[in-house]
Amino acid sequence: MILVEAKAHFGELSSSCGAGAKSLAVIRGSLDRTKHEFGAPAEADWLNGFYQYANRLAHLAFLRSHGVDAHLVFLYFYGDHDMKGPGSAAEWKAALPKVYQHLGISGDLAKSGVVNVFLPVAGL
């Protein structure tokens, strides 16, 4: 199974969880298990800042824990002037370490089934 998360501009990286108290308890438990899977420290804040990214990792971890051969592709478009997105793959690559640092994870996620793909919008 291939999961795909696509982004066209830097603003799409930032997000926070807006769940209510009852749902938040379930989400927090799932994220805590996922932090362990990805070697992140327990105190890393996965609910604020880059919640959507953390949420996608949690979905991947859930599927894999149930025997599904799942992989997660983060697709980063560049050169989309209408969206005022990055002009190159290098710009995306320079922004991603901030995400990894905040979440307390390594940028080398390939062993965990996560890959980054950088695709130019020109010609699509």
Contacts in CASP RR format, 6 or more apart in sequence:
PFRMAT RR
TARGET T0000
AUTHOR 0000-0000-0000
METHOD contacts of the structure
MODEL  1
MILVEAKAHFGELSSSCGAGAKSLAVIRGSLDRTKHEFGAPAEADWLNGF
YQYANRLAHLAFLRSHGVDAHLVFLYFYGDHDMKGPGSAAEWKAALPKVY
QHLGISGDLAKSGVVNVFLPVAGL
1 63 0 8 1.000
1 68 0 8 1.000
1 69 0 8 1.000
1 70 0 8 1.000
1 71 0 8 1.000
2 70 0 8 1.000
2 71 0 8 1.000
2 72 0 8 1.000
2 73 0 8 1.000
3 56 0 8 1.000
3 59 0 8 1.000
3 60 0 8 1.000
3 63 0 8 1.000
3 70 0 8 1.000
3 71 0 8 1.000
3 72 0 8 1.000
3 73 0 8 1.000
4 72 0 8 1.000
4 73 0 8 1.000
4 75 0 8 1.000
5 52 0 8 1.000
5 53 0 8 1.000
5 56 0 8 1.000
5 72 0 8 1.000
5 73 0 8 1.000
5 74 0 8 1.000
5 75 0 8 1.000
6 74 0 8 1.000
6 75 0 8 1.000
6 76 0 8 1.000
6 77 0 8 1.000
7 13 0 8 1.000
7 74 0 8 1.000
7 75 0 8 1.000
7 76 0 8 1.000
7 77 0 8 1.000
8 77 0 8 1.000
8 80 0 8 1.000
8 83 0 8 1.000
8 85 0 8 1.000
8 121 0 8 1.000
9 80 0 8 1.000
9 83 0 8 1.000
9 84 0 8 1.000
9 85 0 8 1.000
9 86 0 8 1.000
10 85 0 8 1.000
10 86 0 8 1.000
10 95 0 8 1.000
13 50 0 8 1.000
13 53 0 8 1.000
13 95 0 8 1.000
13 99 0 8 1.000
14 49 0 8 1.000
14 50 0 8 1.000
15 49 0 8 1.000
15 50 0 8 1.000
15 51 0 8 1.000
15 52 0 8 1.000
15 53 0 8 1.000
16 47 0 8 1.000
16 48 0 8 1.000
16 49 0 8 1.000
16 51 0 8 1.000
17 24 0 8 1.000
17 27 0 8 1.000
17 47 0 8 1.000
17 48 0 8 1.000
17 51 0 8 1.000
17 55 0 8 1.000
18 24 0 8 1.000
19 27 0 8 1.000
24 47 0 8 1.000
27 47 0 8 1.000
28 47 0 8 1.000
30 58 0 8 1.000
30 62 0 8 1.000
31 46 0 8 1.000
31 47 0 8 1.000
31 54 0 8 1.000
31 55 0 8 1.000
31 58 0 8 1.000
32 42 0 8 1.000
33 58 0 8 1.000
33 61 0 8 1.000
34 46 0 8 1.000
34 54 0 8 1.000
34 57 0 8 1.000
34 58 0 8 1.000
34 61 0 8 1.000
35 41 0 8 1.000
35 42 0 8 1.000
35 44 0 8 1.000
35 46 0 8 1.000
36 42 0 8 1.000
37 57 0 8 1.000
37 61 0 8 1.000
37 112 0 8 1.000
38 57 0 8 1.000
38 61 0 8 1.000
38 103 0 8 1.000
38 105 0 8 1.000
38 106 0 8 1.000
38 109 0 8 1.000
38 112 0 8 1.000
39 104 0 8 1.000
39 105 0 8 1.000
39 106 0 8 1.000
40 46 0 8 1.000
40 103 0 8 1.000
40 104 0 8 1.000
40 105 0 8 1.000
41 104 0 8 1.000
44 102 0 8 1.000
44 103 0 8 1.000
44 104 0 8 1.000
44 105 0 8 1.000
45 102 0 8 1.000
46 54 0 8 1.000
46 103 0 8 1.000
47 54 0 8 1.000
49 102 0 8 1.000
50 99 0 8 1.000
50 102 0 8 1.000
50 103 0 8 1.000
53 99 0 8 1.000
53 103 0 8 1.000
54 103 0 8 1.000
56 72 0 8 1.000
56 74 0 8 1.000
57 72 0 8 1.000
57 105 0 8 1.000
57 114 0 8 1.000
59 72 0 8 1.000
60 70 0 8 1.000
60 71 0 8 1.000
60 72 0 8 1.000
60 112 0 8 1.000
60 113 0 8 1.000
60 114 0 8 1.000
63 70 0 8 1.000
64 70 0 8 1.000
70 113 0 8 1.000
71 113 0 8 1.000
71 114 0 8 1.000
71 115 0 8 1.000
72 113 0 8 1.000
72 114 0 8 1.000
72 115 0 8 1.000
73 114 0 8 1.000
73 115 0 8 1.000
73 116 0 8 1.000
73 117 0 8 1.000
74 114 0 8 1.000
74 115 0 8 1.000
74 116 0 8 1.000
74 117 0 8 1.000
75 117 0 8 1.000
75 119 0 8 1.000
76 86 0 8 1.000
76 89 0 8 1.000
76 92 0 8 1.000
76 116 0 8 1.000
76 117 0 8 1.000
76 118 0 8 1.000
76 119 0 8 1.000
77 83 0 8 1.000
77 85 0 8 1.000
77 119 0 8 1.000
77 120 0 8 1.000
77 121 0 8 1.000
78 85 0 8 1.000
78 86 0 8 1.000
78 87 0 8 1.000
78 88 0 8 1.000
78 89 0 8 1.000
78 91 0 8 1.000
78 92 0 8 1.000
78 118 0 8 1.000
78 119 0 8 1.000
78 120 0 8 1.000
78 121 0 8 1.000
79 85 0 8 1.000
79 86 0 8 1.000
79 87 0 8 1.000
79 88 0 8 1.000
79 120 0 8 1.000
79 121 0 8 1.000
79 122 0 8 1.000
80 121 0 8 1.000
86 92 0 8 1.000
86 95 0 8 1.000
89 118 0 8 1.000
92 116 0 8 1.000
92 118 0 8 1.000
93 116 0 8 1.000
93 118 0 8 1.000
96 107 0 8 1.000
96 116 0 8 1.000
97 107 0 8 1.000
100 106 0 8 1.000
100 107 0 8 1.000
109 115 0 8 1.000
END
